[in-house]
């Protein structure tokens, strides 16, 4: 006896919903591929895989909402899955790059790498990491982006170490960082800046993390813009 059409439809919806979780979990596969690239000192390839993970993280929520994944599959927590994957791609692999990439003075490279993973883990456990209007409280553990800037801008080792220490401290600072997609205020401008950043980042990767000075300057300007936008929100 063939299953009823409603049963077939339900199974298809469940399969589609679970496919979204698998899609999200592919970010963890990207993390492993990025780590393997980093161990082999293939930094450009590492950032390419972290970029793929960033794209997955940017679109999987839309798929989940449209397919009502949380409603159909309450057994699996999409939020927890996101945190697991994000910690690997936003914190753990970049921390290895910071510690082993030759960017920092040897005496402090490993200690700062350890600080990155510890502060990042604490941040992901913070139930108040976001405000009601979708700003991040403190530096949102975007160590993949921070490491990318270090590799592109190539500051002196001690200046790079100071930047890492400052960002780790900013994780718990009473300041805000903008989510360029979800924050309603200036969303159009924020999205335009994000698109420009993505294009410039691709240019930097195509140049093996050694782009023309104007690309590095524009990447720096966009970073400053996003910092200022977050600071303009003010205190809670």
Beta strands, then each sheet from edge to edge (+ up, - down):
strand 1: 136-137
strand 2: 176-177
sheet 1: 1+ 2-
end
